[in-house]
Amino acid sequence: MSRRHTSVTRLVLAAASALLATSAGLVLAPSGHAEEDLPVDYNFLVGAVRAGAEIDADPPGGNDWTCRPTARHPRPVVLVHGTAGNKNTNWRAYAPLLANHGYCVFSLTYGVVPGSPVPVNQLGGMGRMQDSARELKAFVARVLRATGARKIELVGHSQGTLMPEYWVKFLGGAPYVKNYISLAPVWHGTRLADPAPLLANAFGLQEDQIPVCAACGQFAARSAFMARLREGGLVVGDIVYTNIMTKYDQLVVPYTSGREPGMRNIVVQDHCATDYSEHFEIAADPVGAQIVLNTLDPAHRQPVPCMVVLPFVGPLGG
């Protein structure tokens, strides 16, 4: 049996057990500091569904514009969602988790198609990434003004790992980022998007003119957007880049598209072989979350936990 077949089989078997995890406990998840801490939802699917019913809501612990950074955590964390996500659906684990650990946490919804009706206007990351990067630039400026900080920590998922690089590289963002942490990064594009530019051209369109999702064609490895972004290298200034990947990523194909020289490259299964997180659950995975916490605060590192983490729905256990 090939390694690829074995990996797929494991993923399918894990998915078959998913219903058992809807009431899963979090005993091995990264811990907060007190019983009154905000609840952290490591079940990405359920958390996103719940958040989807909350129109234009902030995630728990996020977007408190009165928050002031502390000496221990002097930089606010900005969370950048993925395609079709928003500031709430994508961050039901990370926003409360980081707030519980004493960070000022902020998230935005970007790339909404203008004029979209409810609930379509809750789907972000659909516009051209160049335009979304300008939205991110304005949002970060607001965060810095509100908190008095000089830099941010950036945590992105999926498109949120790639689009910010345009801001960093071309829109003056580099001096304002300390850590650039990517969950399911797409530095080399994904094969799933490769046909998009060809289809667009067949209809006389550019890759970023695809209806509904202009960003989708830009994920192609040979897209004009990707070529411009990668020209001259991706590492900018003194930013510290960390990439967190999962072998079971079904949308970033191959998952090693997230691996980039000059950056710290981590595969969660190298820390925990029973972590079956895929493209979505990696944004709520407690294994990856502890790696993020350790990256943001290396002076207070904690052991990276290991448990059975099912695709879409998170930790299995009581």
Secondary structure, 3 states (H helix, E strand, C coil): CCHHHHHHHHHHHHHHCHHHHCCCCCCCCCCCCCCCCCCCCCCHHHHHHHHHCCCCCCCCCECCCCCCCCCCCCCCEEEECCCCCCCCCCCCCHHHHHHHCCCCEEEECCCCCCCCCCCHHHCCCCCCHHHHHHHHHHHHHHHHHHHCCCCEEEEEECHHHHHHHHHHHHCCCHHHEEEEEEECCCCCCCHHHCHHHHHHHHCCCCHHHCCCCCCHHHHCCCCHHHHHHHCCCCCCCCCEEEEEECCCCCCCCCHHHHCCCCCEEEEHHHHCCCECCCCCHHHCCHHHHHHHHHHHCHHHCCCCCCCCEECCCEECCC
